[in-house]
Structure formats: structure tokens, C-alpha cells
């Protein structure tokens, strides 16, 4: 996106509510006093999630360059701030991964030879597990899998494999997050199963966190798995 006043205002408004850019005036209006406050804000950036994706980072570099052309004295400050955002985005990605893993009850990794998918049954899965195969910690009652189709190994070969396929066939940008469409049910391992969860791409890997349950509701149509299975566990 080219540098424009509208773009400048949008970025300032977007980050001002996170208390990062409250004193950053772009377009050649920045003076030494404000420059000092910008530098002070660098320390604050590390405590706030910027929610940047690749396009955001590219636009920030363009913005920093364009603003520096109007006021060369601000060049190093703005480049430093942009780099800080990039570094912080990577740090935050690692924090998000840790948070996702903390919600997981069982994990398996898959690949199709092109990308890695980390698939995790979440702690809510327990409400749909038979007593013989506890997975998770949510102490609610729900429709449960039969004991012979509920072990961790069975899920890895069936429901988790299904979610890996879904993630592999869902184009995503770094930092993107998509929810699986709730309410649908698919024929998975000879069972009609519904899923609730999401996928997020972080540090060039996709992380799927979900729970699932056998869906016996006759009014909901059972769909076939719509993708060719190209995944294998690693």
C-alpha cells in the first residue's frame, strides 16, 4: 500500500488505543522532544501484542521510509520502531503457541511434505470421551464416543487426521486464524463426527486446537471427507 495521509492516520489510530503511538506524529511533524518519547515507547511495545502479519510489516517499512524522506532526522527512530514491531511479533507468536499448547490434552504432528500441522485435542474433549479413555479435563456431560473408537491412537488416525487435512487445505498467512465451521458433521472413521476448533499459523507452522463429538442428530446431513488424504504423522 502506498504512503498516504489516510494510511498514516489509520495506523496511528490503530495503535494509539494500545498506547504505543500516542506521541508519534508522522509526515515530517515530529520534533526532538517527540522523538525522545517515541524511543521511550519502544520499551512499551514489547508488552503489547501488535497483531502484525506479513502485509502489515511490509506496509510499516514503506511508511517508515516515506516519512523519513520528509524528515530525515526521524529515519533511524522509525526504522528502529518498525524493527521492534517485527521482533515483538515473533515473540508474541511464541507466546501464542505456548498458550495454545497449554490448552491441549493430546497432541500429534502431521505433514504433507510441504508444511507441518500440529493438531491438538483440547481440554474440553473429556466431556465426549468414554470413561475408558479420558482426554482433557472438562467435567461436563456430552455425547460420547464409543469405547472402541475413542483412544488417543484412534483419534490420531481419524479425527486429528481429519483436522490436519482441513488445515492443510486451508490457505493461511502468517499470524492468521480461522475457525472450523461448527454444526457440520463428517463421516470420520465410520462415525458421523462434528468438530469445534480453530487453526492458527504461527512461525510458519499451523496449530489446530479442537474438540469433537459423535453427532447422532438425524436432521444434520453427514458429509464425506472433502479432501484427498495426503497427511502422515511425524
C-alpha positions in Angstrom: 0.0 0.0 0.0 1.4 3.4 -0.9 2.0 6.0 1.7 -1.0 8.3 2.1 -2.4 10.5 4.8 -5.3 8.1 5.2 -2.9 5.2 5.7 -0.9 7.2 8.2 -4.0 8.2 10.2 -5.3 4.6 10.2 -2.0 3.2 11.7 -1.9 5.9 14.3 -5.5 5.3 15.3 -5.0 1.6 15.3 -2.0 1.6 17.6 -2.9 4.6 19.7 -5.5 2.6 21.5 -2.7 0.2 22.5 -0.8 3.2 24.0 2.1 2.8 21.6 1.8 5.7 19.1 0.2 8.3 21.3 3.0 10.7 20.6 4.1 9.6 17.1 3.1 12.3 14.6 4.3 11.3 11.1 4.6 13.2 7.8 7.5 15.4 9.0 5.8 16.8 12.0 8.0 15.1 14.6 10.5 17.1 16.7 13.3 16.1 19.0 11.0 16.0 22.1 8.6 13.8 20.4 11.4 11.6 19.0 12.5 11.0 22.6 9.0 9.9 23.6 8.9 7.6 20.6 12.1 5.9 21.9 10.6 5.6 25.3 7.6 3.9 23.7 9.9 1.2 22.3 10.1 -0.4 25.8 6.3 -0.4 25.9 5.9 -2.1 22.6 7.4 -5.3 24.0 4.5 -5.6 26.4 1.7 -5.2 23.9 0.6 -7.6 21.1 0.8 -5.7 17.8 -1.1 -8.4 15.8 1.1 -7.9 12.7 1.1 -10.1 9.7 3.5 -10.0 6.7 1.5 -7.3 4.9 1.4 -5.2 8.0 5.2 -5.4 8.3 5.7 -4.5 4.7 3.4 -1.5 4.9 5.2 -0.3 8.1 8.6 -0.4 6.3 7.1 1.6 3.4 5.6 4.1 5.9 8.9 4.5 7.8 10.7 5.1 4.5 8.2 7.6 3.2 8.1 9.5 6.5 11.9 9.6 6.7 12.0 11.2 3.3 10.0 14.1 4.7 12.1 14.3 7.9 15.5 12.6 7.7 16.1 13.1 11.4 13.3 10.6 12.2 14.6 7.9 9.9 16.6 5.9 12.5 13.8 6.2 15.1 11.1 5.0 12.8 13.2 2.1 11.3 14.1 1.1 14.9 10.4 1.2 15.9 9.5 -0.9 12.8 12.1 -3.5 13.6 10.9 -3.6 17.2 7.4 -4.4 16.0 8.8 -7.2 13.8 10.8 -8.6 16.7 7.8 -8.3 19.0 5.6 -10.0 16.5 7.9 -13.1 16.6 8.0 -13.0 20.4 4.2 -12.8 20.6 3.9 -15.7 18.1 5.9 -17.9 20.5 3.7 -16.8 23.4 0.5 -17.6 21.5 2.0 -21.1 20.6 2.7 -21.6 24.3 -0.9 -20.6 25.2 -2.3 -22.9 22.6 -0.2 -25.8 23.9 -1.4 -25.1 27.5 -4.9 -25.8 26.4 -4.1 -29.1 24.7 -4.9 -32.5 26.1 -3.4 -34.6 23.4 -1.0 -33.7 20.5 0.1 -35.2 17.2 2.1 -33.7 14.3 1.4 -34.2 10.7 2.9 -33.3 7.3 2.0 -33.5 3.7 5.6 -32.9 2.7 5.1 -29.2 2.3 4.1 -27.9 5.7 3.8 -29.1 9.3 0.4 -29.2 11.1 0.4 -29.5 14.9 -3.0 -30.9 15.9 -4.2 -30.9 19.5 -7.4 -32.2 21.1 -8.2 -29.5 23.7 -9.2 -30.0 27.4 -12.9 -29.8 26.5 -12.6 -33.2 24.8 -13.2 -35.0 28.1 -16.9 -34.4 28.0 -17.1 -36.5 24.8 -14.8 -39.3 26.0 -15.9 -42.6 27.5 -14.6 -43.4 30.9 -12.1 -45.9 29.5 -10.2 -43.2 27.5 -10.1 -39.8 29.4 -8.7 -37.0 27.3 -8.9 -33.5 28.7 -10.4 -32.1 32.0 -13.8 -30.6 31.4 -16.2 -32.3 33.7 -19.4 -31.8 31.7 -21.6 -34.4 30.1 -22.0 -34.6 26.3 -22.5 -37.1 23.5 -19.6 -39.6 23.9 -17.6 -41.7 21.5 -17.9 -45.5 21.9 -15.0 -47.0 23.9 -13.6 -48.9 20.8 -13.4 -45.6 18.9 -12.1 -43.1 21.4 -8.5 -43.9 22.3 -5.7 -41.4 21.6 -4.4 -43.6 18.9 -7.9 -43.8 17.3 -8.2 -40.0 17.4 -4.8 -39.6 15.8 -5.7 -41.8 12.9 -9.2 -40.4 12.5 -10.4 -37.1 14.0 -7.0 -35.5 14.3 -6.0 -36.7 10.8 -9.2 -35.1 9.6 -8.4 -31.7 11.2 -4.8 -31.9 9.8 -6.3 -32.4 6.3 -8.6 -29.4 6.9 -5.7 -27.2 8.0 -3.5 -28.3 5.1 -6.3 -27.4 2.6 -7.0 -24.0 4.2 -4.7 -21.3 2.8 -3.4 -19.0 5.6 -1.0 -16.2 6.1 1.4 -15.9 9.0 -0.5 -14.9 12.1 -3.9 -15.7 10.5 -6.5 -17.6 12.5 -9.6 -19.4 11.2 -12.4 -21.2 12.9 -13.8 -24.6 11.7 -17.4 -24.3 10.7 -19.5 -25.6 13.6 -22.6 -27.6 13.1 -21.5 -29.7 10.1 -20.8 -33.3 10.6 -18.5 -35.6 8.6 -18.1 -39.3 8.2 -14.8 -39.9 10.1 -13.7 -43.5 10.8 -17.2 -44.8 10.1 -18.7 -42.3 12.6 -20.6 -39.1 12.0 -18.5 -36.5 13.8 -18.8 -32.8 14.4 -15.9 -30.5 15.3 -15.3 -27.3 17.2 -12.0 -25.6 16.9 -9.6 -23.3 15.0 -6.3 -23.2 13.2 -3.7 -20.5 13.5 -0.5 -20.1 11.5 2.5 -19.1 13.7 6.2 -19.3 13.0 5.4 -20.9 9.7 3.6 -23.8 11.3 -0.2 -24.4 11.6 -1.6 -25.1 15.0 -5.0 -26.8 15.3 -6.8 -26.8 18.6 -10.2 -28.5 18.7 -12.6 -31.0 20.3 -15.1 -33.2 18.6 -18.1 -35.5 19.3 -20.2 -38.1 17.6 -23.2 -36.4 16.2 -26.3 -38.6 16.1 -28.7 -35.9 15.1 -30.6 -37.2 12.1 -31.6 -33.7 10.9 -28.0 -32.8 10.2 -26.6 -34.2 6.9 -23.5 -36.3 7.2 -20.8 -35.2 4.7 -18.0 -37.2 3.2 -14.4 -36.0 3.8 -13.9 -33.5 1.0 -10.1 -33.8 0.7 -7.7 -36.4 -0.6 -5.7 -37.7 2.3 -2.1 -36.6 1.9 -1.1 -36.4 5.5 1.0 -38.6 7.6 2.1 -38.4 11.3 5.7 -37.4 12.1 
